[in-house]
Amino acid sequence: MLRSILLTLVSLVMILSSVWAVLALWFQAPGGMLGRVGLGGLWLLCLLALLYWLWLGGSWWQSLLVYLAMGIVLAVWWGSIEPSNQRNWADDLEYITTGEIDGRQVRLHHVRNFDWRTQQDYDVRWETRDYDLARLRSVDMITSNWGLAPISHVLVSFGFDGGEHVAFSVEIRREQHERFSELGGFFKQFELSIIAADERDIVRVRSNVRNEELELYRINLSPTDARELFRSFVVQANRLAEHPRFYHTVTGNCTTIVYSMMKKIVHGLPLDYRLLLTGYLPAYVHEVGGMLPGRSLAELQHHGNITERARAADDDPAFSTRIRQRVPGWD
């Protein structure tokens, strides 16, 4: 009886860890499709042979030792896969924004300002822009949803005197041939990037080109905290440009990176499942007092839906002003 329980537990460990192993090989094995299928299939064949040996061969400890040796080889290979900033990146992710901070003066390099017509047809523009943080007047959170309710992308936009806005986005850094995969984000498929962009680029491409649904919320931050958050984005972006890092669907994504910055500025921010299920993030921000006081979340969501306004504004130079019409805190 004890032997049967032990063999069952060992078998479960081998099977469950093999799920991870096969997925890791599927996303990272060398040799293209042939390598992915071949090495993944070889791992499964070895697993089946070891399970047979475990239950019917009478040498359960030998099966376990062989499997441990396979795991060590896999772990060494996995550890050898390192992030890089030198790949054939997609045009809109060719650069990570970097910046120079001198007191309240910030110069950003590689601010994206593409003119999008379709996802394949666009004008490429990367610009250097200067910002005076003494003129910083607002912080907005913009969520973008493509149809899966629990998951949204999150942008943080900073507004300055005169109506100028620049939005920061924590992005997966795709190569030319890649498409986003939530599952691949667990297996070192993408690097991490921070992009600063003109709203007519980074908001408009989501509303007018990708047909996503967007909501905009005015964030309740003091001028000092707003300036500190802006600097934090620049510092984090510089760090990624110098030391590449893999995107991770849970631990290193568009929300958890921003949360790690915010908790250094606003002490006591609680961890919450909505930091991962980002479609529900507005409820979390509202709950911790991060939105306009005295307004219900339903009211903020209703008036903060900027999708149709963004589509109507299109390439209007007053795009940022038009999408904020009737948004609480901007009316």
N, C-alpha and C positions, 0 to 999 in steps of 0.2 A: 504493500500500500504506500509506504513512504517513498519507495523507489519510483512508483508511478507518479506521485505528486511532484517529485523532483524533476523527472523527465518532462512532465507537462510544463513546469515553470521554465526550464531551460529551453524547451521548444518555443514557448511564447516569446521569450527574450530574443531568440534567433529570428523568428518570423517578423516581429515588430521592428527590430533593428534592420532587417533586410529590406523592409519597405523604404526606410530612409536611404539605405545604401543604393537601391535600384533607382530611386529618384535622383540621388546625387549623381550617379553615373549617367542617367538620362540627360541631365542638364549640363554636365561638365566633362563627360568622357571625351577624349581626343578621337579624331578620325571621322568626324561628321556622323551622319545617320548610321553608317555601318559600325562605327565604333560604339555608339550609344546602344544600339540594339545588341551587338555582339557581346560587349562586356556586361550589359545588364542581364542578357540571357545566360551568360556563363555563370554569373553570380547566382541566379535562380537554380541552375542545374546543380551547382555545388551545394546550395542550401538543401535541395531535395535529397541529394546523396547523403549529406550529413544527417538529415532527419531520419532517413532509412537506417543509417548506421547507428544512430542514437537509439532507436527503438528496437531494431531487429538484429543489429550486429553484436550487441552485448558489450560494446566498448563506448559507453556514453562519455567518459572523460576524454577519450581520444577525439571524439566528434567535437566536443567543446573546445579542446585545445586547437584543433584545426580551424574552427570557426573564429576563435580569438586571434589566431595568426592572420586570417583573412581580414579581420577588423583592424588589426594594427597596420597592415599594408594599406588598407583603404584610408585610415586616419592620417598616415604619413603623406599619401597622395593629396588628400583633401587640404591638409595644412600647407602644402606647397602651392596651392592656388591663391595668388595674391592679387589685390586690386591694382589697377593701373589707370593713369590719365592719358596714356598713349594708345588710343585705339581709333578705328575708323568711325567716328561718332556721327550720329544723325545731325543734319545741318542746324537744327534748332537747339542742339545740345553740344555744339562743337566746343564751347567755352564754358568754364565756370566763372561767374562774376567774381572779381577781386576788388579790393578797395584800399585806399590809404586814408587813415584817420589822423587829423591834426586838430585836437580840441573838438570844436563843433563843426569843423569843416571836413567834409568827406568827398573824396574823388573815387567814383566807381568806374572800373574798366569792364568792358564787355557787358554793357547793359543791352538787352535784346530789344529790338524795335522792328520786327518783321512786319511786312505788309502782306497779310494772308488773303488769298483768293480761294484756294482749295488746299487740302492737306499736301498736295504735290506741287502746287503752283504758288509761289511766294517770292517776295523780294527779301534778300538777306541783308540785314543791317545790324551791326554791333557797334555800340557807341560808348564814348567816355563822357560821363556826366558828373557835374559838381553839385553838392547839396550842402546847404547851411542848416545845421540842425537847430539853430536858433529860430528858424522859420518853420519848423515842423509843427503842424497843428492837429493832426488826426492820425489815428490808426484804425484800419478796417480789416475785418476778417471776411474773406470771400470763399464760399464753398461751391464746388462744381461737381455735379452728379451726372453720371452717364447711364442711369437706369437701374443700378443695383442699390436699393435704398440704404443698406447699412454702410456703404462705402462711398466716400466723396474725397475729392482732392481739396486741399486747403491752401489758400494764398493769404499772405499778409501784406496789405497795401498801406503805404505811408503818404499822407497828404501834406503839402506845403502851401505857404502863402502864394496867392496867384493862381490856385487851382491845379498845380502840378502834382502828379501822383507817380510813385514808383512801387511796383509790387514785387515781393520776394516769393519765390516758390522753391520748395525742396523737392527735387525731381529724381526719378530714376534716370540714369544716363545711358540711353539706348545707343547701340551701334546702328549703322545704316541698315542692316538686314534684320534687326530685331523688332519685336512687338512686345508690349508689356504683358507680363504674366504674374499674377499674384503668387502662384505656386513657385514660379522661378525665383521670386524674391526671397524665398527661404534658402536657395541653393546657389548663392553667389553668381547669379546670372547677370546682375546689373551693378554698376557702380552708383555712388550717390553724388548728387550735384546740387548746388544752390545757384539759382538764376535770378537776377534782378531784371525787370522788364517794364516797358511802357504798358499801361493798361490796354491801349488799343491793339497791342499784340497779345498779351498773355490772357486777358479776359475775352477779347473778341474772338480769338481762335477757338475758344471753348464754346461760346454761345453761337457764333455765326458760321463756323466751319465744321466743328464736331457735333453741333446740335445738342450740347449738354445744357442742363438746367443750373442756373446760378443764383445764389443768394448773397447779399451783402449786409454786414452788420457793423455798426459803429462800436468800437471797443472802448471801454471805460478805463483809460490809462492816464496817469498824470503826465505832464510834459517831460518831467525827469525820467520816468519809467519808459515813455515812448522813445526818447533819445537813446536810452540804454538798450532797448530792444533793437533799434536800428543798428547800433554799433555791434550788438551780438550777432546779427545776421552777417555783417561784414567780417567779423572775426572768424565765424564758423566757415564762411565761404573761403576765406584765405587759407584756413587750415585744410580744407578739402582739396584746394588747388595744390597745396604743398604735400599733403599726405593723403592719397586716395583711400577711399573707404567703400566697402560694399553696401549697397542698399539692402535692408532687411525688412520684410513685410510687417514684422512686429516691432523689432527693437530699433530700427533705423529708417523711419518713414517720414512723410510730410507733417505728421502731427507730433510724433514722439520727439523729433529733433527740436521743434518749436517749444514743446513742453519743457525740454531740458533747459532751454534758454529762459523761459518765463519763470520757472521755479527759483531761479537765481535772482530774479527781479521782484517777484511777488511771492513772498515766503508763505509756506503752508498750503500751497496748491495740492489737493489730494490726487492720488492715482485713481483712475477710473476706467472701466471697460470702454467708455465712449472715446477714449484716446486712441483706441484701436478700431472700433466701429465708428469711423469718422463721419458717417452720415448722421449720427446722433450728437456730434460734437457741439452744435449750437446749444443744445439743452444743457450740456455740461458747463459751457462758458456762461450761460445765463444763470445757472444755479450758483456758481461761485462769485457772482456779482460782476462779471466782466463785460456786461452790456449796459445799454442805456437804462438807468433806473426808472422805475415807475411804469414800465411797459411790459406787457405779458409777452412770453415767447411767441405765442400764436400771432400777435399783432406785429411783432418784429419780423417774423417769417413772411407774413402776408405782404407787408410793405417792402420788405427787403428782397423780394424776388425780382431780380433785375434782368431776367432773360429776354423778355420782349423789348425792353428799353435798350438793351445792348444790341439786339438785332436791328432795331430801328436806327440807332445812332451810327452803326457801321463804322466808316472811317472818318466820321466827323471829328475835327480837331477838338471839339468840346465833348468828346466821348465820356470822359470821367465825370463831367458835370451832369450830363444827361442821364447816365445810369443811376445817379444818386437822387434824382427827383423823387420826392415822396418817401425816401428812406428816413426813418426816424433818426434824429440827430443831424440830418442834412436839410430837413424841410424848414 
